[in-house]
């Protein structure tokens, strides 16, 4: 599926748009188990309480944890593109993969929680930026 160098086979390198799909798939594939983990921790921390301040603090920390795990998945997906993509594939395709994954996740968020402008905006800003960062890091480690 992934190609190290064009010399590995007689096939031409994959087009750049396919790497956007690979990266978006990697981001979502990493996001799902991390999101389940954060959800399990959040279920314990958001237990019913009469203390409004504690509940607000737990909700804020849960939202921050969801954004952090999305950022981690986006960096990893971008890194995959930057490291293993052929010449000419890198930061731009990683950012596009982040945007594609963010769109899927934003639609899923709206479908499950209803339209929340703040959450959707955060997803659409964090994922492409972190995927581009991962793409840059991966491109620096690309085999010569």
C-alpha positions, -999 to 999 in steps of 0.1 A, spaced: 0 0 0 27 25 10 57 29 -13 92 37 0 108 47 -33 98 45 -69 124 18 -74 105 -7 -53 82 -17 -82 75 -11 -118 43 8 -109 43 46 -110 41 65 -77 6 71 -64 -11 104 -73 -11 131 -46 -49 129 -41 -46 93 -30 -22 104 -3 -48 128 10 -72 99 13 -46 77 31 -39 105 55 -76 113 62 -82 76 68 -52 74 92 -64 104 111 -99 90 116 -85 55 124 -63 70 152 -90 94 164 -117 67 170 -99 46 197 -84 78 213 -119 93 214 -133 62 230 -106 64 257 -113 101 263 -151 92 264 -145 66 290 -125 89 312 -150 117 307 -179 95 318 -162 91 351 -153 127 355 -187 140 345 -206 120 371 -236 138 384 -227 164 410 -244 194 425 -212 215 423 -216 236 391 -180 248 391 -167 212 392 -190 202 365 -180 231 343 -143 224 349 -148 187 340 -166 196 308 -139 221 298 -111 195 305 -131 168 285 -134 192 255 -97 200 257 -89 163 259 -110 156 228 -91 184 209 -58 170 221 -65 135 209 -77 149 176 -44 169 173 -24 137 180 -43 118 154 -39 146 129 -1 149 135 3 111 130 -17 111 98 2 141 84 35 124 94 25 93 74 20 115 43 52 135 48 74 105 55 61 79 30 47 100 3 66 104 -30 84 136 -40 60 164 -44 36 151 -17 40 166 17 26 195 38 -1 205 14 -15 170 11 -12 165 48 -32 197 55 -59 186 30 -61 152 47 -66 170 80 -93 191 64 -110 160 49 -109 142 83 -121 173 101 -151 176 77 -161 140 84 -156 145 122 -175 178 122 -204 162 103 -204 134 128 -203 158 157 -233 178 143 -252 146 137 -247 133 173 -247 165 193 -264 190 171 -247 220 155 -222 234 179 -204 263 162 -175 263 187 -168 226 185 -170 225 147 -148 255 144 -122 240 167 -122 207 147 -119 225 114 -89 246 127 -71 220 148 -70 190 124 -56 207 92 -30 227 112 -18 197 132 -18 175 101 3 200 82 27 201 112 29 163 110 35 164 73 64 188 78 79 166 105 75 135 83 90 152 52 121 160 73 125 123 80 118 111 45 143 86 31 166 102 6 
